[in-house]
Amino acid sequence: MENPSILTFALVVFFTIVLLFLSLGIKVLPMNQVMVIERLGVYHKTVDIPGVHFLIPFMDRARAILTPSGKTDKISLLPQETPLQSPHFKASITFQITDVKLFIYSNLLPFHAVSQQLLHVIDNQVTNSNILFAIQDIQTQKDIILNLANERSTHLGFRYLELNQIEVNKR
């Protein structure tokens, strides 16, 4: 007959391993946040219900947790601000994520893509055609830049809301 202390020790080790395994899959989603879940490295679902969620350990992972601004047909996220700088232009941009899945998966570095997309528009479209330099009104300059950038950002899951602190370096 087995020693009861060895059996007790084995049960304790077994249940400890099971609890550790299960705890790897528990994610708590706070209110007003969105979690993108991948299963085996592929998009599985977007969760926007706050509470405790169980992910299958080693199969599921939370790819991103973002803060939404409200309930709509598509999840839209709170506006975020990021600085921009190029040889011709310095500014701060406010953008809003309109499609979480597109935003996360359209680029390896999605937040970096926000600034790079706008800088690309400014450098290629605006500076080359000298539109900004011919227009004296700052608000008109901002509107031209935002319209051009928003035309090119819809496939990336975000839109530009506001261009702040614009400084154009004239050649």
C-alpha positions as CSV (number, residue, x, y, z in Angstrom):
1,M,0.0,0.0,0.0
2,E,1.2,3.5,-0.9
3,N,2.3,6.0,1.7
4,P,-0.6,8.6,2.3
5,S,1.9,11.5,2.4
6,I,3.2,10.6,-1.1
7,L,-0.3,10.4,-2.5
8,T,-1.2,13.8,-0.8
9,F,1.9,15.4,-2.2
10,A,1.2,14.1,-5.7
11,L,-2.4,15.4,-5.5
12,V,-1.2,18.8,-4.4
13,V,1.4,19.0,-7.2
14,F,-1.2,17.9,-9.7
15,F,-3.8,20.5,-8.7
16,T,-1.1,23.2,-8.5
17,I,-0.1,22.4,-12.1
18,V,-3.8,22.4,-13.2
19,L,-4.4,25.8,-11.5
20,L,-1.3,27.3,-13.1
21,F,-2.3,26.0,-16.5
22,L,-5.8,27.4,-16.1
23,S,-4.6,30.8,-14.7
24,L,-2.6,31.3,-18.0
25,G,-5.8,31.5,-19.9
26,I,-7.7,33.9,-17.6
27,K,-7.9,37.5,-18.9
28,V,-9.9,40.3,-17.2
29,L,-11.3,42.9,-19.6
30,P,-12.0,46.2,-17.8
31,M,-15.1,48.2,-18.8
32,N,-14.7,50.4,-21.8
33,Q,-12.0,48.3,-23.4
34,V,-11.8,46.0,-26.4
35,M,-9.6,42.8,-26.7
36,V,-8.6,41.3,-30.0
37,I,-8.1,37.5,-29.6
38,E,-6.0,35.3,-31.8
39,R,-6.3,31.5,-32.0
40,L,-3.2,29.8,-33.2
41,G,-1.9,33.1,-34.5
42,V,-4.9,33.9,-36.6
43,Y,-7.7,36.5,-35.8
44,H,-10.4,34.7,-33.8
45,K,-12.7,37.4,-32.4
46,T,-13.0,40.9,-30.9
47,V,-14.4,40.9,-27.4
48,D,-16.0,44.1,-26.0
49,I,-17.9,42.6,-23.1
50,P,-16.2,43.5,-19.8
51,G,-15.5,40.7,-17.3
52,V,-13.4,37.6,-17.0
53,H,-12.7,35.7,-20.2
54,F,-11.1,32.3,-20.5
55,L,-8.6,31.8,-23.3
56,I,-7.3,28.4,-24.2
57,P,-3.7,28.3,-22.9
58,F,-1.1,28.0,-25.6
59,M,-3.8,28.3,-28.3
60,D,-5.3,31.7,-27.7
61,R,-3.7,35.0,-27.0
62,A,-4.9,38.6,-26.4
63,R,-3.2,40.4,-29.4
64,A,-4.3,43.9,-28.3
65,I,-6.4,45.6,-25.7
66,L,-7.7,49.0,-26.8
67,T,-10.0,51.7,-25.3
68,P,-13.2,52.2,-27.2
69,S,-15.1,55.5,-27.3
70,G,-18.6,54.2,-27.5
71,K,-20.9,51.5,-29.0
72,T,-21.5,51.7,-32.7
73,D,-21.9,49.1,-35.5
74,K,-18.1,49.0,-35.7
75,I,-16.1,49.6,-32.6
76,S,-14.6,53.1,-32.7
77,L,-11.8,54.0,-30.3
78,L,-11.0,57.1,-28.3
79,P,-9.0,59.7,-30.2
80,Q,-5.3,59.4,-29.6
81,E,-2.6,62.0,-30.2
82,T,0.8,61.4,-31.6
83,P,3.7,63.7,-32.7
84,L,4.9,63.9,-36.3
85,Q,8.1,65.3,-37.7
86,S,9.6,65.3,-41.2
87,P,12.1,67.6,-42.9
88,H,9.2,69.7,-44.3
89,F,6.7,69.5,-41.6
90,K,6.2,69.3,-37.8
91,A,2.8,68.7,-36.1
92,S,0.7,66.7,-33.7
93,I,-2.1,64.5,-35.0
94,T,-5.3,63.2,-33.4
95,F,-6.7,60.0,-34.9
96,Q,-9.4,57.5,-34.2
97,I,-9.5,53.8,-34.7
98,T,-12.6,52.9,-36.7
99,D,-12.0,49.1,-37.3
100,V,-10.0,47.2,-34.6
101,K,-9.3,44.2,-36.8
102,L,-8.1,46.2,-39.7
103,F,-6.0,48.5,-37.5
104,I,-4.3,45.6,-35.7
105,Y,-3.7,43.4,-38.8
106,S,-3.1,46.0,-41.6
107,N,0.4,46.7,-40.4
108,L,3.1,45.2,-38.2
109,L,3.3,48.4,-36.2
110,P,-0.2,49.9,-36.4
111,F,0.5,53.0,-34.2
112,H,3.6,53.7,-36.2
113,A,1.6,53.4,-39.4
114,V,-0.6,56.3,-38.3
115,S,2.2,58.7,-38.4
116,Q,4.0,57.2,-41.4
117,Q,0.8,57.3,-43.5
118,L,0.4,61.0,-42.8
119,L,4.0,61.8,-43.3
120,H,3.8,59.9,-46.7
121,V,0.9,62.0,-47.7
122,I,2.5,65.2,-46.7
123,D,5.9,64.5,-48.3
124,N,4.6,63.0,-51.6
125,Q,1.3,64.9,-52.2
126,V,1.5,68.2,-50.5
127,T,5.2,69.3,-50.4
128,N,5.8,68.2,-54.0
129,S,2.9,70.2,-55.4
130,N,3.6,73.3,-53.1
131,I,-0.1,73.5,-52.2
132,L,0.7,74.3,-48.6
133,F,3.2,77.0,-49.4
134,A,0.7,78.9,-51.7
135,I,-2.1,78.9,-49.0
136,Q,-1.8,81.3,-46.2
137,D,-4.7,80.1,-44.0
138,I,-3.5,77.5,-41.5
139,Q,-7.0,75.9,-41.2
140,T,-7.2,75.4,-45.0
141,Q,-3.7,73.8,-44.9
142,K,-4.9,71.4,-42.2
143,D,-8.1,70.6,-44.0
144,I,-6.2,69.8,-47.2
145,I,-3.8,67.5,-45.4
146,L,-6.5,65.7,-43.4
147,N,-8.6,65.1,-46.6
148,L,-5.7,63.7,-48.5
149,A,-4.7,61.5,-45.6
150,N,-8.2,60.2,-44.8
151,E,-8.6,59.2,-48.4
152,R,-5.6,56.9,-48.0
153,S,-6.2,55.6,-44.4
154,T,-9.6,53.9,-44.7
155,H,-8.1,50.6,-45.6
156,L,-5.9,50.8,-42.4
157,G,-8.8,50.9,-39.9
158,F,-8.4,54.5,-38.7
159,R,-9.1,58.1,-39.6
160,Y,-7.5,61.4,-38.8
161,L,-9.5,63.8,-36.7
162,E,-7.4,66.8,-36.1
163,L,-4.0,68.2,-37.0
164,N,-2.5,70.3,-34.2
165,Q,0.5,72.6,-33.8
166,I,1.3,72.6,-37.5
167,E,4.6,74.1,-38.6
168,V,5.6,74.0,-42.2
169,N,9.3,74.5,-43.0
170,K,9.5,76.4,-46.2
171,R,12.2,75.4,-48.6
